[in-house]
Amino acid sequence: MRAKILSLDALEKELAKLRAAGRRIVLCHGVFDLLHPGHILHFKAARERGDVLVVTVTPDCYINKGPGRPTFPQRWRLESIAALEVVDFVALNEWPTAVETIQKLRPSVYAKGSEYANPSDDLTGKIVDERRAVEAYGGEVVFTSEVTFSSSNLINRHFTRFSPQTEQYLAEFRSRHPAKGVLDVFGRFSDLDVLVVGEAILDQYCYCHPLGKVPKETIIAARSISDENFAGGSLAIANHLAGFCRSVTLVTTLGVDTRWDDFIRSKLRPNVKLRAVRRPDVMMITKRRYVEATFLVKLFEIQAVPDAPLTPAAEADVLEILDEELPRHPFVLVADYGHGLLTERLRAAVCASNRFVAVNTQTNSANYGFNTATKYGRSDYICLHEGELKLSLRVQYGEIPELGRRLRDLTRARVLTVTRGPFGSLTILEDGSIIETPAFASRTVDRVGAGDAYFAITALCVYGKEPPDVVGFIGNCVGSLAVEIVCNREPIDPIALKKFIMATLA
């Protein structure tokens, strides 16, 4: 069995010999997380199209089908397939898709299941690229018509990693909202032009290895390994939204130091329009975290943040931009990190507009207790975590649902969401009703930026007047993906989110 498992390079050489001997090679490719009768029938049907059957397997690092996936690690998946008599060779793919593998192995036939026969049914759209790769050298794409099973459905039923309470929630949610209906939500945002207002933040990770106490000082030393910079704050929020909307206009400020300008523009998605006012009195807002490299444990943070609001001249420049942009956008999202951009005049301008206004006022060590949602006179949607909820009400203790109702009544927001980390989220409506959604994350790599991602996508859903339980479900799916991304290394990918939703609701 193990002799069938080859590296792609070794497999390429082996197939070249077989091809020279006149053998017809068939390639199947996929995740194969749970090997089931549908896969075996597919392999048998594919084998009938040629003389040698090769199966390539998606590696663990490129699988984003939902919480806890893959259920079975790549080694087990390789060995399970290699144990089948009908399969001649198995290899682990080296890329997210099969395109490069097809170009490398050049099979005579590339076989896919019948569910890929209609390209519009493929969420990734990669079947079109794969067909082009095969036909470029004269190969053939075939679709087997054997009976199909859903691996995700079988895994959800028999190998779930969710608690019984979460399983019950999902069963009830599936009965009300089939996966296709949830996915249709995103199509309603594709023509939307969004306005984002908020501080641009440069997140820096200094990866290091702790060494221990310095002999003659009462400090801990660490060996520097590498640095990584991220476009955070409103920059990250704009990027999240840009994956789902037609365009995003970002109104923000940059520091007097211009050395980060090219980096910031290079990190923004092409459909993000940056309208930035330069602050002559401060440097770029920077949050530098020292991070233990192996487990991403944060050791220390140094912030370079302004300790003053905008100068009158800068405030006037931002207000002029808002006067231009607010009438052009039906939806404005305010990401208020409490670092001086959102002055009283600017808040009033946003609230006085007849636009849909979504607000997130973040609490951090530089503004603790000062930056609360009650500063905004009007908003349609407020999103904050439970600590920010308590600070907004100046209440240390109390039940979160009741506190959420109090803040919603106080701010008169149409919808208020409270995120609770591993405890999921609460959505409070105008009539006081509460929708609770459990968390779906099974692995947390980094929590930085997850709240921004949740806020951005749920704000779209609330603007679109989607059912509140759908808002909570989509938001927690977004959060589950976001905590597996290091800081703001990449925005939420729409395809990854859709695959996550499909797998969770299968």
C-alpha positions as CSV (number, residue, x, y, z in Angstrom):
1,M,0.0,0.0,0.0
2,R,2.7,2.5,1.0
3,A,4.5,1.9,-2.3
4,K,1.6,3.5,-4.1
5,I,2.1,6.8,-2.2
6,L,4.6,9.0,-4.1
7,S,5.7,12.6,-4.0
8,L,4.5,14.6,-7.0
9,D,8.0,14.8,-8.4
10,A,8.4,11.0,-8.2
11,L,4.9,10.5,-9.6
12,E,5.7,12.8,-12.5
13,K,8.7,10.6,-13.5
14,E,6.7,7.4,-13.1
15,L,3.9,8.6,-15.2
16,A,6.3,9.7,-17.9
17,K,7.5,6.1,-18.2
18,L,3.9,4.8,-18.4
19,R,2.9,7.4,-20.9
20,A,5.9,6.5,-23.1
21,A,4.7,2.8,-22.9
22,G,1.3,3.9,-24.3
23,R,-0.6,3.7,-21.0
24,R,-3.6,6.0,-20.6
25,I,-3.5,7.9,-17.3
26,V,-6.6,9.1,-15.4
27,L,-6.4,11.6,-12.6
28,C,-8.9,12.2,-9.8
29,H,-8.4,15.0,-7.3
30,G,-10.1,16.1,-4.1
31,V,-10.1,16.3,-0.3
32,F,-11.6,12.8,0.4
33,D,-12.0,13.7,4.1
34,L,-14.3,10.8,4.7
35,L,-13.8,8.0,2.2
36,H,-17.3,6.6,1.4
37,P,-19.1,4.4,-1.3
38,G,-19.6,7.4,-3.6
39,H,-15.8,8.0,-3.8
40,I,-15.2,4.3,-4.5
41,L,-17.8,4.2,-7.3
42,H,-16.3,7.4,-8.7
43,F,-12.8,5.9,-8.7
44,K,-14.1,2.7,-10.4
45,A,-15.9,4.7,-13.1
46,A,-12.8,6.9,-13.6
47,R,-10.5,3.8,-13.9
48,E,-12.6,2.5,-16.8
49,R,-11.5,5.5,-18.8
50,G,-7.9,4.5,-18.8
51,D,-5.1,2.1,-17.8
52,V,-3.7,3.9,-14.7
53,L,-5.7,5.6,-12.0
54,V,-3.9,8.4,-10.0
55,V,-5.5,10.2,-7.1
56,T,-4.1,13.5,-5.7
57,V,-5.3,14.7,-2.3
58,T,-5.7,18.3,-1.0
59,P,-3.3,18.9,1.9
60,D,-4.6,19.8,5.4
61,C,-3.3,23.4,5.1
62,Y,-5.6,24.2,2.1
63,I,-8.8,22.8,3.5
64,N,-11.4,25.3,4.6
65,K,-14.6,23.3,4.6
66,G,-15.7,24.2,8.1
67,P,-15.0,23.9,11.8
68,G,-12.7,21.0,12.7
69,R,-12.0,20.1,9.0
70,P,-10.3,18.0,7.9
71,T,-11.6,15.4,10.2
72,F,-8.9,13.0,9.0
73,P,-5.3,14.3,8.5
74,Q,-3.7,14.0,5.1
75,R,-1.6,10.9,6.0
76,W,-4.7,8.9,6.9
77,R,-6.5,10.1,3.8
78,L,-3.6,9.1,1.6
79,E,-3.3,5.7,3.1
80,S,-7.0,5.0,3.0
81,I,-7.1,5.7,-0.8
82,A,-3.9,3.8,-1.4
83,A,-5.5,0.7,0.2
84,L,-8.1,0.6,-2.6
85,E,-7.2,-2.0,-5.3
86,V,-8.7,0.2,-8.1
87,V,-6.1,3.0,-7.3
88,D,-2.6,2.7,-8.7
89,F,-0.9,5.8,-7.3
90,V,-1.7,8.4,-4.7
91,A,0.1,11.8,-4.0
92,L,-0.3,14.8,-1.8
93,N,-1.0,17.9,-3.7
94,E,1.3,20.9,-3.1
95,W,-1.1,23.7,-4.1
96,P,-4.6,24.9,-3.1
97,T,-6.1,23.7,-6.5
98,A,-5.5,20.9,-9.0
99,V,-4.4,23.3,-11.8
100,E,-0.6,23.1,-11.2
101,T,-0.9,19.3,-10.6
102,I,-2.7,18.8,-13.9
103,Q,0.0,20.8,-15.7
104,K,2.7,18.7,-14.0
105,L,1.2,15.2,-14.4
106,R,-0.6,15.8,-17.7
107,P,-3.2,13.0,-17.4
108,S,-5.0,11.8,-20.5
109,V,-8.3,12.0,-18.5
110,Y,-9.2,14.3,-15.6
111,A,-12.3,12.8,-13.9
112,K,-14.7,14.7,-11.6
113,G,-18.0,13.8,-10.1
114,S,-21.3,14.8,-11.7
115,E,-21.8,17.7,-9.1
116,Y,-19.0,19.6,-11.1
117,A,-20.6,19.1,-14.5
118,N,-22.3,22.5,-14.2
119,P,-19.6,25.1,-13.6
120,S,-22.0,27.4,-11.9
121,D,-22.5,24.9,-9.1
122,D,-18.8,25.0,-8.2
123,L,-18.4,27.7,-5.4
124,T,-14.6,28.0,-6.2
125,G,-15.0,28.3,-9.9
126,K,-11.9,26.3,-10.3
127,I,-13.4,23.6,-12.5
128,V,-13.2,26.1,-15.3
129,D,-9.5,26.6,-14.7
130,E,-8.9,22.9,-14.4
131,R,-10.7,22.2,-17.7
132,R,-8.5,24.8,-19.4
133,A,-5.4,23.3,-18.0
134,V,-6.4,19.8,-19.2
135,E,-7.5,20.9,-22.7
136,A,-4.3,23.0,-23.1
137,Y,-2.3,19.9,-23.8
138,G,-5.1,17.8,-25.5
139,G,-6.4,16.0,-22.4
140,E,-10.0,15.2,-21.7
141,V,-12.3,16.1,-18.8
142,V,-15.0,13.6,-17.9
143,F,-17.7,13.6,-15.3
144,T,-18.7,10.3,-13.7
145,S,-22.4,9.8,-13.1
146,E,-22.2,7.4,-10.2
147,V,-24.3,7.8,-7.0
148,T,-23.0,10.7,-4.9
149,F,-22.8,11.2,-1.1
150,S,-22.0,14.3,0.9
151,S,-18.9,13.8,3.0
152,S,-19.7,16.9,4.9
153,N,-23.2,15.6,5.7
154,L,-21.8,12.2,6.9
155,I,-19.1,14.0,9.0
156,N,-21.7,16.3,10.6
157,R,-23.9,13.4,11.5
158,H,-21.2,10.9,12.8
159,F,-18.0,12.8,13.5
160,T,-19.1,16.2,14.8
161,R,-16.8,18.2,17.1
162,F,-19.7,20.3,18.3
163,S,-21.4,20.1,21.7
164,P,-24.9,18.6,21.8
165,Q,-26.3,22.1,22.3
166,T,-24.6,23.4,19.2
167,E,-25.7,20.3,17.2
168,Q,-29.3,21.0,18.3
169,Y,-28.9,24.6,17.2
170,L,-27.6,23.6,13.8
171,A,-30.3,21.1,13.3
172,E,-33.0,23.7,14.0
173,F,-31.2,26.3,11.9
174,R,-31.0,23.9,8.9
175,S,-34.7,23.2,9.1
176,R,-35.4,26.9,8.7
177,H,-32.6,27.9,6.3
178,P,-31.1,25.6,3.7
179,A,-27.5,26.3,2.7
180,K,-28.5,27.7,-0.7
181,G,-30.7,30.3,0.9
182,V,-27.9,31.5,3.2
183,L,-25.5,31.7,0.3
184,D,-27.9,33.8,-1.7
185,V,-27.5,36.5,0.9
186,F,-24.1,37.4,-0.4
187,G,-25.4,38.0,-3.9
188,R,-27.4,40.9,-2.6
189,F,-24.3,42.8,-1.7
190,S,-22.4,42.5,-5.0
191,D,-23.7,45.9,-6.3
192,L,-23.3,47.8,-3.0
193,D,-21.0,50.8,-2.6
194,V,-19.9,51.1,1.0
195,L,-18.4,54.0,2.9
196,V,-16.0,53.2,5.8
197,V,-14.8,55.8,8.3
198,G,-12.2,54.9,10.9
199,E,-8.6,54.9,12.0
200,A,-6.0,53.2,9.9
201,I,-3.7,51.1,12.1
202,L,-0.4,49.5,11.3
203,D,-0.2,46.2,13.2
204,Q,3.3,44.8,13.7
205,Y,4.3,41.4,14.9
206,C,7.9,41.0,16.2
207,Y,8.4,37.2,16.3
208,C,10.9,36.3,18.9
209,H,12.2,33.5,21.2
210,P,12.2,34.3,24.9
211,L,15.6,33.7,26.6
212,G,14.8,34.4,30.2
213,K,15.8,36.9,32.8
214,V,18.8,39.2,32.1
215,P,21.4,38.4,34.9
216,K,21.9,42.0,36.1
217,E,18.5,43.5,35.4
218,T,14.9,42.7,36.3
219,I,13.8,42.3,32.7
220,I,13.2,39.3,30.4
221,A,15.2,39.1,27.2
222,A,14.1,37.6,23.9
223,R,15.9,36.8,20.6
224,S,14.4,38.5,17.6
225,I,13.5,36.2,14.7
226,S,11.5,38.2,12.2
227,D,9.0,41.0,11.8
228,E,5.7,41.1,9.9
229,N,3.5,44.1,9.2
230,F,-0.3,44.1,8.7
231,A,-2.8,46.6,7.5
232,G,-5.2,46.8,10.4
233,G,-8.0,48.9,11.8
234,S,-10.2,50.4,9.2
235,L,-7.9,49.2,6.5
236,A,-8.7,45.6,7.4
237,I,-12.4,46.3,7.6
238,A,-12.3,47.9,4.1
239,N,-10.6,44.8,2.8
240,H,-13.2,42.4,4.3
241,L,-16.0,44.4,2.8
242,A,-14.3,44.7,-0.6
243,G,-14.5,40.9,-1.1
244,F,-18.3,41.1,-1.0
245,C,-19.2,44.5,-2.4
246,R,-18.7,46.4,-5.6
247,S,-16.6,49.1,-4.1
248,V,-15.5,50.5,-0.7
249,T,-14.5,54.1,0.0
250,L,-12.3,54.4,3.1
251,V,-12.1,57.8,4.9
252,T,-9.2,57.8,7.3
253,T,-6.1,59.7,8.4
254,L,-2.4,58.9,8.0
255,G,0.5,60.1,10.1
256,V,3.0,62.7,9.1
257,D,5.5,59.9,8.3
258,T,5.0,58.9,4.7
259,R,7.1,55.8,4.7
260,W,4.1,53.5,5.2
261,D,2.0,54.9,2.4
262,D,3.1,52.5,-0.3
263,F,2.7,49.5,2.0
264,I,-0.8,50.5,2.9
265,R,-1.9,51.0,-0.7
266,S,-0.3,47.7,-1.7
267,K,-2.4,45.9,1.0
268,L,-5.7,47.3,0.0
269,R,-7.9,45.4,-2.4
270,P,-8.3,47.0,-5.9
271,N,-11.9,48.1,-5.3
272,V,-11.0,50.0,-2.2
273,K,-10.7,53.8,-2.7
274,L,-8.5,55.5,-0.1
275,R,-9.4,59.0,0.9
276,A,-6.9,59.9,3.6
277,V,-6.1,63.1,5.4
278,R,-2.6,63.5,6.7
279,R,-2.2,64.4,10.3
280,P,0.7,66.8,10.6
281,D,1.0,66.4,14.4
282,V,1.3,62.6,14.9
283,M,3.0,59.5,13.5
284,M,1.2,56.5,11.9
285,I,-1.0,54.7,14.5
286,T,1.1,51.6,15.2
287,K,0.6,48.7,17.5
288,R,3.8,46.6,17.8
289,R,3.3,43.2,19.5
290,Y,6.2,40.9,20.6
291,V,5.1,37.4,19.8
292,E,6.6,34.1,20.7
293,A,7.1,32.5,17.3
294,T,6.1,28.9,17.9
295,F,2.8,29.2,19.6
296,L,2.0,32.9,18.7
297,V,1.8,33.8,22.4
298,K,1.9,37.6,22.7
299,L,4.4,38.8,25.3
300,F,4.3,42.5,25.2
301,E,2.8,45.4,23.2
302,I,4.1,48.9,22.4
303,Q,1.6,51.4,21.0
304,A,2.3,54.6,19.0
305,V,-1.1,56.2,19.2
306,P,-2.2,59.9,19.2
307,D,-3.2,61.3,22.6
308,A,-5.2,64.1,21.1
309,P,-8.1,64.6,18.7
310,L,-7.7,65.9,15.1
311,T,-6.4,69.4,14.7
312,P,-9.1,71.9,13.5
313,A,-7.5,71.9,10.0
314,A,-7.4,68.1,9.7
315,E,-11.0,67.9,11.1
316,A,-12.2,70.3,8.5
317,D,-10.5,68.3,5.7
318,V,-12.1,65.0,6.9
319,L,-15.5,66.8,7.2
320,E,-15.2,68.1,3.7
321,I,-14.6,64.5,2.4
322,L,-17.6,63.2,4.4
323,D,-19.8,65.9,2.9
324,E,-18.8,64.6,-0.5
325,E,-19.0,60.9,0.2
326,L,-22.0,60.5,2.5
327,P,-24.6,61.4,-0.2
328,R,-23.0,58.8,-2.6
329,H,-23.2,55.8,-0.3
330,P,-26.4,54.3,1.2
331,F,-24.4,52.5,3.9
332,V,-21.7,53.9,6.2
333,L,-19.7,51.8,8.6
334,V,-17.9,53.6,11.4
335,A,-14.9,51.8,13.0
336,D,-14.1,54.0,16.0
337,Y,-10.9,52.8,17.7
338,G,-10.9,55.8,20.0
339,H,-7.6,57.3,18.7
340,G,-8.9,60.8,17.9
341,L,-10.3,60.6,14.4
342,L,-14.0,60.5,15.2
343,T,-14.4,63.9,16.8
344,E,-17.8,65.2,18.0
345,R,-18.3,67.1,14.8
346,L,-17.5,64.1,12.6
347,R,-19.8,61.8,14.6
348,A,-22.6,64.4,14.3
349,A,-22.1,64.6,10.6
350,V,-22.4,60.8,10.2
351,C,-25.4,60.5,12.5
352,A,-27.2,63.5,10.9
353,S,-27.1,61.8,7.5
354,N,-30.0,59.8,6.3
355,R,-27.6,56.9,5.6
356,F,-27.6,53.4,7.2
357,V,-25.1,53.8,10.0
358,A,-23.2,50.8,11.5
359,V,-21.0,51.6,14.5
360,N,-18.3,49.8,16.4
361,T,-16.6,51.7,19.3
362,Q,-13.6,49.6,20.4
363,T,-12.2,49.6,23.8
364,N,-8.4,49.3,24.1
365,S,-5.7,50.1,26.7
366,A,-5.3,53.6,25.2
367,N,-8.9,54.7,25.6
368,Y,-10.3,52.4,28.4
369,G,-13.7,53.7,29.5
370,F,-13.8,56.7,27.2
371,N,-14.8,55.2,23.9
372,T,-18.3,54.0,24.2
373,A,-21.3,53.5,21.8
374,T,-23.3,56.0,23.7
375,K,-21.3,58.8,22.0
376,Y,-23.3,58.3,18.8
377,G,-26.6,60.0,18.7
378,R,-28.0,57.7,16.0
379,S,-27.1,54.4,14.6
380,D,-28.9,51.5,12.9
381,Y,-26.5,48.8,14.0
382,I,-24.1,48.5,16.9
383,C,-21.6,45.7,17.3
384,L,-19.4,45.3,20.4
385,H,-18.1,42.7,22.7
386,E,-19.5,42.1,26.2
387,G,-16.7,44.2,27.9
388,E,-17.5,47.1,25.7
389,L,-21.2,46.6,26.5
390,K,-20.6,47.0,30.3
391,L,-18.4,50.0,29.8
392,S,-21.0,51.7,27.7
393,L,-23.5,51.3,30.5
394,R,-21.0,51.9,33.3
395,V,-22.1,48.6,34.8
396,Q,-19.6,46.1,36.2
397,Y,-22.0,43.2,36.8
398,G,-25.2,41.9,35.2
399,E,-26.6,39.4,32.8
400,I,-25.5,40.1,29.2
401,P,-28.9,39.7,27.6
402,E,-30.5,42.2,29.9
403,L,-27.6,44.6,29.6
404,G,-27.8,44.3,25.8
405,R,-31.5,45.3,25.9
406,R,-30.7,48.3,28.0
407,L,-28.0,49.6,25.7
408,R,-30.2,49.0,22.6
409,D,-33.0,51.0,24.3
410,L,-30.5,53.7,25.2
411,T,-29.0,54.1,21.8
412,R,-32.2,53.3,19.9
413,A,-30.2,51.2,17.4
414,R,-32.4,48.9,15.2
415,V,-30.1,46.0,15.9
416,L,-27.4,45.5,18.5
417,T,-25.0,42.5,18.6
418,V,-22.8,41.5,21.5
419,T,-19.9,39.1,20.7
420,R,-18.9,36.8,23.5
421,G,-15.8,34.9,22.1
422,P,-16.2,31.1,22.9
423,F,-19.8,31.7,24.0
424,G,-20.9,32.9,20.6
425,S,-23.0,36.0,20.1
426,L,-26.3,37.7,21.0
427,T,-28.4,39.8,18.6
428,I,-30.9,42.1,20.2
429,L,-33.8,43.5,18.2
430,E,-36.1,46.5,18.5
431,D,-38.8,44.6,20.3
432,G,-36.4,43.3,22.9
433,S,-36.2,39.8,21.5
434,I,-32.8,38.1,21.5
435,I,-31.2,35.6,19.1
436,E,-28.4,33.5,20.5
437,T,-25.8,31.9,18.2
438,P,-23.2,29.5,19.5
439,A,-19.5,29.7,18.5
440,F,-18.3,27.4,15.7
441,A,-14.6,27.8,16.0
442,S,-12.7,24.6,16.9
443,R,-9.2,26.1,16.6
444,T,-7.9,29.5,17.5
445,V,-4.7,30.8,16.0
446,D,-5.0,34.5,16.7
447,R,-8.0,36.6,17.9
448,V,-6.6,39.9,16.7
449,G,-8.9,41.3,14.0
450,A,-11.6,38.7,14.4
451,G,-14.1,41.3,15.8
452,D,-13.5,43.6,12.9
453,A,-14.3,40.8,10.5
454,Y,-17.4,39.9,12.3
455,F,-18.6,43.5,12.5
456,A,-17.9,44.2,8.8
457,I,-19.9,41.2,7.4
458,T,-22.8,41.3,9.9
459,A,-23.2,45.0,9.2
460,L,-23.8,44.1,5.6
461,C,-26.4,41.5,6.6
462,V,-28.2,43.9,8.9
463,Y,-28.2,46.6,6.2
464,G,-29.8,44.0,3.9
465,K,-32.5,43.3,6.5
466,E,-31.6,39.6,6.6
467,P,-33.3,37.5,9.2
468,P,-31.5,38.0,12.6
469,D,-30.7,34.3,13.1
470,V,-29.0,34.3,9.7
471,V,-27.0,37.4,10.7
472,G,-25.8,35.6,13.8
473,F,-25.0,32.4,12.0
474,I,-23.0,34.2,9.2
475,G,-21.3,36.3,11.8
476,N,-20.1,33.3,13.8
477,C,-19.0,31.6,10.6
478,V,-16.9,34.7,9.8
479,G,-15.5,34.7,13.3
480,S,-14.5,31.0,13.1
481,L,-12.5,31.7,9.9
482,A,-11.0,34.9,11.3
483,V,-9.5,33.3,14.4
484,E,-7.5,31.0,12.2
485,I,-5.8,33.9,10.4
486,V,-2.7,35.5,11.9
487,C,-3.7,39.1,12.7
488,N,-4.9,40.8,9.5
489,R,-2.6,38.8,7.2
490,E,-5.5,38.3,4.8
491,P,-9.1,39.4,4.6
492,I,-12.1,37.0,4.8
493,D,-12.3,35.2,1.5
494,P,-15.8,34.9,0.2
495,I,-15.3,31.5,-1.3
496,A,-13.8,30.2,1.9
497,L,-16.8,31.5,3.8
498,K,-19.3,30.0,1.4
499,K,-17.5,26.6,1.7
500,F,-17.6,26.9,5.4
501,I,-21.3,27.6,5.4
502,M,-22.0,24.7,3.0
503,A,-20.0,22.2,5.1
504,T,-21.6,23.4,8.3
505,L,-25.2,23.1,7.0
506,A,-24.7,19.9,5.0
